[in-house]
Amino acid sequence: MLPGLTFSGLNPESYDLATAHLSDGEQFCQGLTQEDLQGDLLTERERQGIACWSCRKILQKLEDLVGEQPNEATINEAASRVCRNLGLLRGACKKIMRTCLRLISRDILAGKKPQEVCVDIKLCKHKAGLI
């Protein structure tokens, strides 16, 4: 297991993916940092790269599960299943889904791609040319 892929605790309601969308995801998502996903053993640049790569992989898998015509129901269903087969990314995936599902759902419904969603939840930096 990669160091730093552990969780810090949130309130009990945030652990239930079925109700996570009801909580103020923006508040929790703002508290999710790249350090939460990697720990202190890496340089800032390495930390940013791993967090962004992990986020993009997780969000791509979520997008694949959601399908071509996303709605809140398909997003919530996909969010409840997406982390199951992600190996070392499972812990990071669960934390992202718990803390950021509301913002992720909004972005998917707006047609944003995984990279854009990861920028919005602050796990990737804005790249030149990304609109």
N, CA, C and O atoms as a GROMACS GRO file, in nm:
protein
  524
    1MET      N    1   0.084  -0.118   0.000
    1MET     CA    2   0.000   0.000   0.000
    1MET      C    3   0.089   0.124   0.000
    1MET      O    4   0.191   0.128   0.068
    2LEU      N    5   0.050   0.225  -0.075
    2LEU     CA    6   0.126   0.348  -0.083
    2LEU      C    7   0.112   0.427   0.047
    2LEU      O    8   0.002   0.433   0.103
    3PRO      N    9   0.221   0.487   0.095
    3PRO     CA   10   0.209   0.568   0.216
    3PRO      C   11   0.118   0.686   0.190
    3PRO      O   12   0.122   0.746   0.082
    4GLY      N   13   0.039   0.720   0.287
    4GLY     CA   14  -0.044   0.838   0.276
    4GLY      C   15  -0.180   0.813   0.216
    4GLY      O   16  -0.261   0.906   0.210
    5LEU      N   17  -0.210   0.692   0.171
    5LEU     CA   18  -0.342   0.667   0.115
    5LEU      C   19  -0.439   0.627   0.225
    5LEU      O   20  -0.526   0.542   0.206
    6THR      N   21  -0.424   0.689   0.338
    6THR     CA   22  -0.513   0.665   0.450
    6THR      C   23  -0.609   0.780   0.461
    6THR      O   24  -0.592   0.884   0.397
    7PHE      N   25  -0.709   0.763   0.541
    7PHE     CA   26  -0.815   0.861   0.554
    7PHE      C   27  -0.804   0.938   0.683
    7PHE      O   28  -0.754   0.887   0.784
    8SER      N   29  -0.851   1.060   0.679
    8SER     CA   30  -0.880   1.129   0.803
    8SER      C   31  -1.030   1.119   0.819
    8SER      O   32  -1.102   1.109   0.720
    9GLY      N   33  -1.079   1.121   0.940
    9GLY     CA   34  -1.222   1.098   0.964
    9GLY      C   35  -1.308   1.217   0.926
    9GLY      O   36  -1.268   1.332   0.938
   10LEU      N   37  -1.428   1.185   0.881
   10LEU     CA   38  -1.531   1.284   0.856
   10LEU      C   39  -1.651   1.244   0.940
   10LEU      O   40  -1.647   1.143   1.009
   11ASN      N   41  -1.757   1.322   0.934
   11ASN     CA   42  -1.872   1.285   1.013
   11ASN      C   43  -1.933   1.156   0.957
   11ASN      O   44  -1.912   1.124   0.840
   12PRO      N   45  -2.007   1.081   1.039
   12PRO     CA   46  -2.058   0.950   0.996
   12PRO      C   47  -2.144   0.956   0.871
   12PRO      O   48  -2.143   0.862   0.792
   13GLU      N   49  -2.220   1.063   0.852
   13GLU     CA   50  -2.305   1.072   0.734
   13GLU      C   51  -2.224   1.072   0.605
   13GLU      O   52  -2.272   1.026   0.501
   14SER      N   53  -2.102   1.122   0.611
   14SER     CA   54  -2.022   1.131   0.489
   14SER      C   55  -1.969   0.996   0.446
   14SER      O   56  -1.921   0.982   0.333
   15TYR      N   57  -1.976   0.895   0.532
   15TYR     CA   58  -1.927   0.762   0.495
   15TYR      C   59  -2.025   0.686   0.407
   15TYR      O   60  -1.985   0.594   0.337
   16ASP      N   61  -2.151   0.723   0.409
   16ASP     CA   62  -2.253   0.651   0.334
   16ASP      C   63  -2.265   0.713   0.196
   16ASP      O   64  -2.315   0.825   0.182
   17LEU      N   65  -2.220   0.641   0.092
   17LEU     CA   66  -2.226   0.696  -0.043
   17LEU      C   67  -2.368   0.721  -0.088
   17LEU      O   68  -2.392   0.807  -0.173
   18ALA      N   69  -2.464   0.646  -0.033
   18ALA     CA   70  -2.603   0.664  -0.073
   18ALA      C   71  -2.656   0.800  -0.028
   18ALA      O   72  -2.746   0.854  -0.092
   19THR      N   73  -2.600   0.855   0.080
   19THR     CA   74  -2.648   0.984   0.128
   19THR      C   75  -2.544   1.094   0.118
   19THR      O   76  -2.570   1.208   0.157
   20ALA      N   77  -2.425   1.063   0.068
   20ALA     CA   78  -2.317   1.162   0.062
   20ALA      C   79  -2.357   1.284  -0.018
   20ALA      O   80  -2.316   1.396   0.014
   21HIS      N   81  -2.438   1.264  -0.123
   21HIS     CA   82  -2.477   1.377  -0.206
   21HIS      C   83  -2.566   1.476  -0.132
   21HIS      O   84  -2.583   1.590  -0.175
   22LEU      N   85  -2.625   1.433  -0.019
   22LEU     CA   86  -2.712   1.521   0.057
   22LEU      C   87  -2.634   1.616   0.147
   22LEU      O   88  -2.685   1.721   0.186
   23SER      N   89  -2.511   1.579   0.180
   23SER     CA   90  -2.430   1.665   0.266
   23SER      C   91  -2.368   1.776   0.183
   23SER      O   92  -2.371   1.772   0.060
   24ASP      N   93  -2.313   1.872   0.251
   24ASP     CA   94  -2.251   1.984   0.182
   24ASP      C   95  -2.114   1.940   0.130
   24ASP      O   96  -2.012   1.963   0.194
   25GLY      N   97  -2.114   1.877   0.014
   25GLY     CA   98  -1.991   1.824  -0.043
   25GLY      C   99  -1.886   1.930  -0.065
   25GLY      O  100  -1.766   1.902  -0.056
   26GLU      N  101  -1.929   2.052  -0.095
   26GLU     CA  102  -1.832   2.158  -0.119
   26GLU      C  103  -1.748   2.183   0.006
   26GLU      O  104  -1.627   2.204  -0.003
   27GLN      N  105  -1.813   2.182   0.122
   27GLN     CA  106  -1.741   2.207   0.246
   27GLN      C  107  -1.635   2.100   0.267
   27GLN      O  108  -1.520   2.132   0.297
   28PHE      N  109  -1.672   1.974   0.252
   28PHE     CA  110  -1.578   1.865   0.274
   28PHE      C  111  -1.474   1.861   0.164
   28PHE      O  112  -1.356   1.835   0.191
   29CYS      N  113  -1.514   1.885   0.041
   29CYS     CA  114  -1.422   1.877  -0.071
   29CYS      C  115  -1.313   1.982  -0.058
   29CYS      O  116  -1.198   1.957  -0.094
   30GLN      N  117  -1.346   2.098  -0.006
   30GLN     CA  118  -1.245   2.201   0.013
   30GLN      C  119  -1.141   2.157   0.114
   30GLN      O  120  -1.027   2.203   0.111
   31GLY      N  121  -1.180   2.067   0.204
   31GLY     CA  122  -1.086   2.017   0.304
   31GLY      C  123  -0.999   1.904   0.253
   31GLY      O  124  -0.903   1.866   0.320
   32LEU      N  125  -1.030   1.849   0.136
   32LEU     CA  126  -0.951   1.742   0.077
   32LEU      C  127  -0.830   1.803   0.008
   32LEU      O  128  -0.844   1.888  -0.080
   33THR      N  129  -0.714   1.761   0.049
   33THR     CA  130  -0.592   1.816  -0.010
   33THR      C  131  -0.511   1.706  -0.073
   33THR      O  132  -0.533   1.588  -0.046
   34GLN      N  133  -0.419   1.745  -0.155
   34GLN     CA  134  -0.331   1.647  -0.218
   34GLN      C  135  -0.252   1.571  -0.112
   34GLN      O  136  -0.222   1.453  -0.132
   35GLU      N  137  -0.219   1.635  -0.001
   35GLU     CA  138  -0.146   1.567   0.105
   35GLU      C  139  -0.227   1.454   0.165
   35GLU      O  140  -0.170   1.355   0.210
   36ASP      N  141  -0.361   1.467   0.166
   36ASP     CA  142  -0.444   1.360   0.217
   36ASP      C  143  -0.425   1.233   0.138
   36ASP      O  144  -0.443   1.123   0.191
   37LEU      N  145  -0.389   1.245   0.012
   37LEU     CA  146  -0.376   1.128  -0.075
   37LEU      C  147  -0.235   1.072  -0.079
   37LEU      O  148  -0.218   0.956  -0.114
   38GLN      N  149  -0.132   1.149  -0.044
   38GLN     CA  150   0.005   1.100  -0.056
   38GLN      C  151   0.090   1.108   0.069
   38GLN      O  152   0.192   1.038   0.076
   39GLY      N  153   0.055   1.185   0.165
   39GLY     CA  154   0.140   1.197   0.283
   39GLY      C  155   0.250   1.298   0.262
   39GLY      O  156   0.248   1.377   0.168
   40ASP      N  157   0.348   1.297   0.352
   40ASP     CA  158   0.453   1.398   0.353
   40ASP      C  159   0.585   1.352   0.295
   40ASP      O  160   0.682   1.428   0.299
   41LEU      N  161   0.594   1.232   0.241
   41LEU     CA  162   0.721   1.177   0.198
   41LEU      C  163   0.762   1.220   0.057
   41LEU      O  164   0.874   1.192   0.015
   42LEU      N  165   0.675   1.287  -0.014
   42LEU     CA  166   0.702   1.324  -0.152
   42LEU      C  167   0.724   1.473  -0.166
   42LEU      O  168   0.679   1.552  -0.082
   43THR      N  169   0.793   1.512  -0.273
   43THR     CA  170   0.807   1.655  -0.302
   43THR      C  171   0.672   1.709  -0.346
   43THR      O  172   0.583   1.633  -0.382
   44GLU      N  173   0.657   1.839  -0.342
   44GLU     CA  174   0.532   1.902  -0.383
   44GLU      C  175   0.495   1.864  -0.527
   44GLU      O  176   0.379   1.834  -0.555
   45ARG      N  177   0.591   1.867  -0.616
   45ARG     CA  178   0.565   1.834  -0.756
   45ARG      C  179   0.521   1.688  -0.771
   45ARG      O  180   0.428   1.659  -0.846
   46GLU      N  181   0.588   1.598  -0.701
   46GLU     CA  182   0.549   1.456  -0.706
   46GLU      C  183   0.409   1.438  -0.649
   46GLU      O  184   0.328   1.363  -0.704
   47ARG      N  185   0.380   1.506  -0.540
   47ARG     CA  186   0.250   1.496  -0.475
   47ARG      C  187   0.140   1.543  -0.570
   47ARG      O  188   0.036   1.478  -0.582
   48GLN      N  189   0.163   1.655  -0.636
   48GLN     CA  190   0.064   1.707  -0.730
   48GLN      C  191   0.043   1.610  -0.846
   48GLN      O  192  -0.070   1.587  -0.888
   49GLY      N  193   0.151   1.554  -0.896
   49GLY     CA  194   0.141   1.462  -1.009
   49GLY      C  195   0.066   1.336  -0.974
   49GLY      O  196  -0.018   1.290  -1.052
   50ILE      N  197   0.094   1.279  -0.858
   50ILE     CA  198   0.026   1.156  -0.817
   50ILE      C  199  -0.121   1.184  -0.787
   50ILE      O  200  -0.208   1.106  -0.827
   51ALA      N  201  -0.150   1.292  -0.719
   51ALA     CA  202  -0.289   1.326  -0.687
   51ALA      C  203  -0.369   1.348  -0.814
   51ALA      O  204  -0.482   1.300  -0.826
   52CYS      N  205  -0.312   1.420  -0.909
   52CYS     CA  206  -0.382   1.449  -1.034
   52CYS      C  207  -0.402   1.321  -1.114
   52CYS      O  208  -0.512   1.296  -1.164
   53TRP      N  209  -0.298   1.241  -1.128
   53TRP     CA  210  -0.308   1.115  -1.203
   53TRP      C  211  -0.414   1.025  -1.140
   53TRP      O  212  -0.497   0.968  -1.210
   54SER      N  213  -0.411   1.014  -1.008
   54SER     CA  214  -0.508   0.929  -0.937
   54SER      C  215  -0.649   0.979  -0.960
   54SER      O  216  -0.740   0.901  -0.989
   55CYS      N  217  -0.668   1.108  -0.947
   55CYS     CA  218  -0.800   1.168  -0.967
   55CYS      C  219  -0.851   1.141  -1.108
   55CYS      O  220  -0.966   1.102  -1.126
   56ARG      N  221  -0.767   1.163  -1.207
   56ARG     CA  222  -0.809   1.141  -1.346
   56ARG      C  223  -0.848   0.995  -1.370
   56ARG      O  224  -0.948   0.968  -1.436
   57LYS      N  225  -0.770   0.902  -1.316
   57LYS     CA  226  -0.803   0.759  -1.331
   57LYS      C  227  -0.938   0.727  -1.267
   57LYS      O  228  -1.021   0.658  -1.327
   58ILE      N  229  -0.958   0.777  -1.147
   58ILE     CA  230  -1.083   0.751  -1.075
   58ILE      C  231  -1.201   0.813  -1.148
   58ILE      O  232  -1.304   0.748  -1.164
   59LEU      N  233  -1.186   0.937  -1.192
   59LEU     CA  234  -1.296   1.005  -1.260
   59LEU      C  235  -1.324   0.947  -1.398
   59LEU      O  236  -1.438   0.948  -1.443
   60GLN      N  237  -1.222   0.895  -1.466
   60GLN     CA  238  -1.243   0.829  -1.594
   60GLN      C  239  -1.324   0.701  -1.573
   60GLN      O  240  -1.416   0.672  -1.650
   61LYS      N  241  -1.291   0.626  -1.469
   61LYS     CA  242  -1.366   0.504  -1.437
   61LYS      C  243  -1.510   0.540  -1.402
   61LYS      O  244  -1.603   0.471  -1.444
   62LEU      N  245  -1.530   0.646  -1.325
   62LEU     CA  246  -1.664   0.690  -1.289
   62LEU      C  247  -1.742   0.729  -1.415
   62LEU      O  248  -1.858   0.692  -1.431
   63GLU      N  249  -1.678   0.805  -1.503
   63GLU     CA  250  -1.743   0.846  -1.628
   63GLU      C  251  -1.783   0.725  -1.711
   63GLU      O  252  -1.892   0.722  -1.768
   64ASP      N  253  -1.696   0.624  -1.717
   64ASP     CA  254  -1.728   0.501  -1.791
   64ASP      C  255  -1.850   0.432  -1.732
   64ASP      O  256  -1.935   0.382  -1.806
   65LEU      N  257  -1.860   0.428  -1.600
   65LEU     CA  258  -1.973   0.363  -1.534
   65LEU      C  259  -2.102   0.442  -1.550
   65LEU      O  260  -2.211   0.384  -1.557
   66VAL      N  261  -2.092   0.574  -1.555
   66VAL     CA  262  -2.210   0.660  -1.566
   66VAL      C  263  -2.276   0.643  -1.702
   66VAL      O  264  -2.399   0.640  -1.712
   67GLY      N  265  -2.197   0.632  -1.807
   67GLY     CA  266  -2.252   0.614  -1.941
   67GLY      C  267  -2.270   0.744  -2.016
   67GLY      O  268  -2.226   0.851  -1.973
   68GLU      N  269  -2.336   0.733  -2.129
   68GLU     CA  270  -2.349   0.845  -2.223
   68GLU      C  271  -2.447   0.953  -2.180
   68GLU      O  272  -2.429   1.070  -2.216
   69GLN      N  273  -2.549   0.916  -2.104
   69GLN     CA  274  -2.651   1.015  -2.066
   69GLN      C  275  -2.660   1.023  -1.914
   69GLN      O  276  -2.749   0.963  -1.853
   70PRO      N  277  -2.568   1.097  -1.853
   70PRO     CA  278  -2.564   1.101  -1.707
   70PRO      C  279  -2.683   1.176  -1.646
   70PRO      O  280  -2.732   1.274  -1.702
   71ASN      N  281  -2.727   1.127  -1.533
   71ASN     CA  282  -2.823   1.198  -1.449
   71ASN      C  283  -2.784   1.169  -1.305
   71ASN      O  284  -2.694   1.089  -1.279
   72GLU      N  285  -2.850   1.234  -1.211
   72GLU     CA  286  -2.809   1.217  -1.072
   72GLU      C  287  -2.816   1.072  -1.027
   72GLU      O  288  -2.730   1.026  -0.952
   73ALA      N  289  -2.917   1.000  -1.071
   73ALA     CA  290  -2.931   0.860  -1.030
   73ALA      C  291  -2.816   0.774  -1.082
   73ALA      O  292  -2.760   0.694  -1.007
   74THR      N  293  -2.779   0.790  -1.211
   74THR     CA  294  -2.670   0.709  -1.265
   74THR      C  295  -2.536   0.748  -1.204
   74THR      O  296  -2.450   0.663  -1.184
   75ILE      N  297  -2.519   0.875  -1.174
   75ILE     CA  298  -2.395   0.920  -1.110
   75ILE      C  299  -2.384   0.862  -0.969
   75ILE      O  300  -2.278   0.812  -0.931
   76ASN      N  301  -2.493   0.868  -0.891
   76ASN     CA  302  -2.490   0.814  -0.755
   76ASN      C  303  -2.468   0.663  -0.756
   76ASN      O  304  -2.394   0.610  -0.673
   77GLU      N  305  -2.532   0.593  -0.849
   77GLU     CA  306  -2.513   0.448  -0.860
   77GLU      C  307  -2.368   0.416  -0.897
   77GLU      O  308  -2.307   0.328  -0.838
   78ALA      N  309  -2.315   0.488  -0.994
   78ALA     CA  310  -2.176   0.465  -1.036
   78ALA      C  311  -2.079   0.498  -0.922
   78ALA      O  312  -1.980   0.428  -0.902
   79ALA      N  313  -2.107   0.604  -0.848
   79ALA     CA  314  -2.021   0.644  -0.736
   79ALA      C  315  -2.017   0.536  -0.628
   79ALA      O  316  -1.916   0.519  -0.561
   80SER      N  317  -2.127   0.465  -0.612
   80SER     CA  318  -2.131   0.360  -0.510
   80SER      C  319  -2.052   0.237  -0.553
   80SER      O  320  -2.019   0.152  -0.469
   81ARG      N  321  -2.020   0.224  -0.683
   81ARG     CA  322  -1.949   0.105  -0.733
   81ARG      C  323  -1.807   0.133  -0.780
   81ARG      O  324  -1.728   0.040  -0.789
   82VAL      N  325  -1.774   0.256  -0.810
   82VAL     CA  326  -1.650   0.288  -0.881
   82VAL      C  327  -1.523   0.245  -0.808
   82VAL      O  328  -1.425   0.208  -0.873
   83CYS      N  329  -1.522   0.249  -0.678
   83CYS     CA  330  -1.398   0.225  -0.602
   83CYS      C  331  -1.366   0.077  -0.583
   83CYS      O  332  -1.255   0.043  -0.542
   84ARG      N  333  -1.460  -0.010  -0.611
   84ARG     CA  334  -1.445  -0.152  -0.578
   84ARG      C  335  -1.324  -0.220  -0.639
   84ARG      O  336  -1.259  -0.300  -0.572
   85ASN      N  337  -1.291  -0.191  -0.762
   85ASN     CA  338  -1.185  -0.263  -0.833
   85ASN      C  339  -1.067  -0.174  -0.869
   85ASN      O  340  -1.005  -0.192  -0.974
   86LEU      N  341  -1.035  -0.080  -0.784
   86LEU     CA  342  -0.927   0.013  -0.816
   86LEU      C  343  -0.796  -0.016  -0.744
   86LEU      O  344  -0.705   0.066  -0.748
   87GLY      N  345  -0.786  -0.129  -0.678
   87GLY     CA  346  -0.660  -0.167  -0.615
   87GLY      C  347  -0.609  -0.061  -0.520
   87GLY      O  348  -0.678  -0.022  -0.426
   88LEU      N  349  -0.486  -0.015  -0.544
   88LEU     CA  350  -0.423   0.083  -0.456
   88LEU      C  351  -0.494   0.217  -0.454
   88LEU      O  352  -0.477   0.296  -0.361
   89LEU      N  353  -0.574   0.244  -0.556
   89LEU     CA  354  -0.647   0.372  -0.560
   89LEU      C  355  -0.779   0.366  -0.485
   89LEU      O  356  -0.849   0.466  -0.474
   90ARG      N  357  -0.815   0.249  -0.432
   90ARG     CA  358  -0.945   0.232  -0.367
   90ARG      C  359  -0.965   0.331  -0.251
   90ARG      O  360  -1.071   0.393  -0.242
   91GLY      N  361  -0.866   0.344  -0.165
   91GLY     CA  362  -0.879   0.435  -0.052
   91GLY      C  363  -0.895   0.580  -0.096
   91GLY      O  364  -0.980   0.652  -0.045
   92ALA      N  365  -0.813   0.621  -0.191
   92ALA     CA  366  -0.823   0.758  -0.244
   92ALA      C  367  -0.959   0.778  -0.310
   92ALA      O  368  -1.021   0.883  -0.295
   93CYS      N  369  -1.004   0.678  -0.383
   93CYS     CA  370  -1.134   0.685  -0.451
   93CYS      C  371  -1.246   0.705  -0.351
   93CYS      O  372  -1.333   0.791  -0.369
   94LYS      N  373  -1.245   0.626  -0.245
   94LYS     CA  374  -1.351   0.638  -0.144
   94LYS      C  375  -1.352   0.777  -0.081
   94LYS      O  376  -1.458   0.835  -0.059
   95LYS      N  377  -1.235   0.828  -0.054
   95LYS     CA  378  -1.228   0.961   0.007
   95LYS      C  379  -1.280   1.068  -0.090
   95LYS      O  380  -1.355   1.157  -0.050
   96ILE      N  381  -1.240   1.059  -0.215
   96ILE     CA  382  -1.286   1.155  -0.316
   96ILE      C  383  -1.438   1.146  -0.331
   96ILE      O  384  -1.505   1.249  -0.336
   97MET      N  385  -1.492   1.025  -0.340
   97MET     CA  386  -1.637   1.009  -0.356
   97MET      C  387  -1.711   1.062  -0.233
   97MET      O  388  -1.815   1.126  -0.247
   98ARG      N  389  -1.660   1.035  -0.114
   98ARG     CA  390  -1.725   1.084   0.008
   98ARG      C  391  -1.722   1.235   0.019
   98ARG      O  392  -1.820   1.297   0.057
   99THR      N  393  -1.610   1.292  -0.014
   99THR     CA  394  -1.592   1.435   0.012
   99THR      C  395  -1.632   1.526  -0.102
   99THR      O  396  -1.663   1.643  -0.080
  100CYS      N  397  -1.631   1.475  -0.224
  100CYS     CA  398  -1.648   1.563  -0.340
  100CYS      C  399  -1.762   1.522  -0.433
  100CYS      O  400  -1.775   1.580  -0.541
  101LEU      N  401  -1.844   1.426  -0.395
  101LEU     CA  402  -1.944   1.374  -0.488
  101LEU      C  403  -2.038   1.482  -0.540
  101LEU      O  404  -2.076   1.480  -0.657
  102ARG      N  405  -2.075   1.574  -0.454
  102ARG     CA  406  -2.167   1.679  -0.498
  102ARG      C  407  -2.106   1.762  -0.611
  102ARG      O  408  -2.172   1.789  -0.712
  103LEU      N  409  -1.981   1.803  -0.595
  103LEU     CA  410  -1.914   1.882  -0.700
  103LEU      C  411  -1.888   1.798  -0.824
  103LEU      O  412  -1.905   1.845  -0.937
  104ILE      N  413  -1.849   1.674  -0.804
  104ILE     CA  414  -1.824   1.584  -0.917
  104ILE      C  415  -1.952   1.565  -0.997
  104ILE      O  416  -1.950   1.573  -1.120
  105SER      N  417  -2.062   1.540  -0.928
  105SER     CA  418  -2.191   1.521  -0.995
  105SER      C  419  -2.229   1.644  -1.076
  105SER      O  420  -2.272   1.633  -1.191
  106ARG      N  421  -2.214   1.760  -1.015
  106ARG     CA  422  -2.246   1.885  -1.086
  106ARG      C  423  -2.163   1.899  -1.213
  106ARG      O  424  -2.214   1.936  -1.318
  107ASP      N  425  -2.034   1.870  -1.202
  107ASP     CA  426  -1.945   1.883  -1.317
  107ASP      C  427  -1.976   1.782  -1.426
  107ASP      O  428  -1.973   1.815  -1.545
  108ILE      N  429  -2.007   1.659  -1.388
  108ILE     CA  430  -2.042   1.557  -1.488
  108ILE      C  431  -2.168   1.598  -1.561
  108ILE      O  432  -2.176   1.588  -1.683
  109LEU      N  433  -2.268   1.646  -1.486
  109LEU     CA  434  -2.393   1.690  -1.548
  109LEU      C  435  -2.370   1.810  -1.640
  109LEU      O  436  -2.446   1.830  -1.735
  110ALA      N  437  -2.267   1.888  -1.613
  110ALA     CA  438  -2.233   2.003  -1.698
  110ALA      C  439  -2.149   1.961  -1.818
  110ALA      O  440  -2.114   2.045  -1.901
  111GLY      N  441  -2.116   1.832  -1.828
  111GLY     CA  442  -2.042   1.782  -1.943
  111GLY      C  443  -1.891   1.793  -1.931
  111GLY      O  444  -1.820   1.780  -2.031
  112LYS      N  445  -1.841   1.818  -1.812
  112LYS     CA  446  -1.696   1.831  -1.794
  112LYS      C  447  -1.628   1.695  -1.798
  112LYS      O  448  -1.684   1.594  -1.757
  113LYS      N  449  -1.506   1.696  -1.848
  113LYS     CA  450  -1.422   1.576  -1.858
  113LYS      C  451  -1.346   1.554  -1.726
  113LYS      O  452  -1.337   1.646  -1.645
  114PRO      N  453  -1.293   1.433  -1.706
  114PRO     CA  454  -1.222   1.403  -1.580
  114PRO      C  455  -1.115   1.505  -1.542
  114PRO      O  456  -1.107   1.543  -1.425
  115GLN      N  457  -1.034   1.549  -1.636
  115GLN     CA  458  -0.929   1.647  -1.605
  115GLN      C  459  -0.990   1.775  -1.549
  115GLN      O  460  -0.940   1.831  -1.451
  116GLU      N  461  -1.098   1.822  -1.610
  116GLU     CA  462  -1.163   1.945  -1.565
  116GLU      C  463  -1.223   1.928  -1.426
  116GLU      O  464  -1.215   2.018  -1.342
  117VAL      N  465  -1.284   1.812  -1.402
  117VAL     CA  466  -1.342   1.785  -1.270
  117VAL      C  467  -1.232   1.784  -1.165
  117VAL      O  468  -1.248   1.841  -1.056
  118CYS      N  469  -1.120   1.721  -1.196
  118CYS     CA  470  -1.008   1.714  -1.101
  118CYS      C  471  -0.949   1.852  -1.072
  118CYS      O  472  -0.903   1.877  -0.961
  119VAL      N  473  -0.952   1.940  -1.171
  119VAL     CA  474  -0.909   2.079  -1.147
  119VAL      C  475  -1.009   2.145  -1.052
  119VAL      O  476  -0.969   2.215  -0.959
  120ASP      N  477  -1.138   2.125  -1.077
  120ASP     CA  478  -1.240   2.188  -0.993
  120ASP      C  479  -1.234   2.141  -0.847
  120ASP      O  480  -1.262   2.219  -0.756
  121ILE      N  481  -1.197   2.015  -0.825
  121ILE     CA  482  -1.188   1.966  -0.686
  121ILE      C  483  -1.046   1.983  -0.631
  121ILE      O  484  -1.014   1.935  -0.523
  122LYS      N  485  -0.964   2.052  -0.708
  122LYS     CA  486  -0.830   2.097  -0.666
  122LYS      C  487  -0.729   1.984  -0.646
  122LYS      O  488  -0.638   1.996  -0.565
  123LEU      N  489  -0.746   1.875  -0.721
  123LEU     CA  490  -0.646   1.769  -0.719
  123LEU      C  491  -0.556   1.776  -0.841
  123LEU      O  492  -0.453   1.708  -0.847
  124CYS      N  493  -0.594   1.857  -0.939
  124CYS     CA  494  -0.509   1.886  -1.055
  124CYS      C  495  -0.500   2.037  -1.068
  124CYS      O  496  -0.591   2.110  -1.029
  125LYS      N  497  -0.390   2.081  -1.123
  125LYS     CA  498  -0.375   2.223  -1.152
  125LYS      C  499  -0.428   2.250  -1.291
  125LYS      O  500  -0.426   2.164  -1.379
  126HIS      N  501  -0.477   2.371  -1.308
  126HIS     CA  502  -0.526   2.415  -1.438
  126HIS      C  503  -0.411   2.414  -1.538
  126HIS      O  504  -0.304   2.470  -1.511
  127LYS      N  505  -0.432   2.350  -1.652
  127LYS     CA  506  -0.328   2.347  -1.755
  127LYS      C  507  -0.361   2.449  -1.862
  127LYS      O  508  -0.479   2.475  -1.889
  128ALA      N  509  -0.260   2.506  -1.922
  128ALA     CA  510  -0.280   2.600  -2.031
  128ALA      C  511  -0.358   2.531  -2.142
  128ALA      O  512  -0.327   2.418  -2.179
  129GLY      N  513  -0.457   2.598  -2.193
  129GLY     CA  514  -0.537   2.543  -2.301
  129GLY      C  515  -0.659   2.468  -2.253
  129GLY      O  516  -0.745   2.434  -2.335
  130LEU      N  517  -0.670   2.439  -2.124
  130LEU     CA  518  -0.787   2.370  -2.070
  130LEU      C  519  -0.895   2.473  -2.043
  130LEU      O  520  -0.873   2.568  -1.968
  131ILE      N  521  -1.008   2.454  -2.103
  131ILE     CA  522  -1.117   2.552  -2.087
  131ILE      C  523  -1.224   2.492  -2.000
  131ILE      O  524  -1.325   2.558  -1.974
   0.00000   0.00000   0.00000
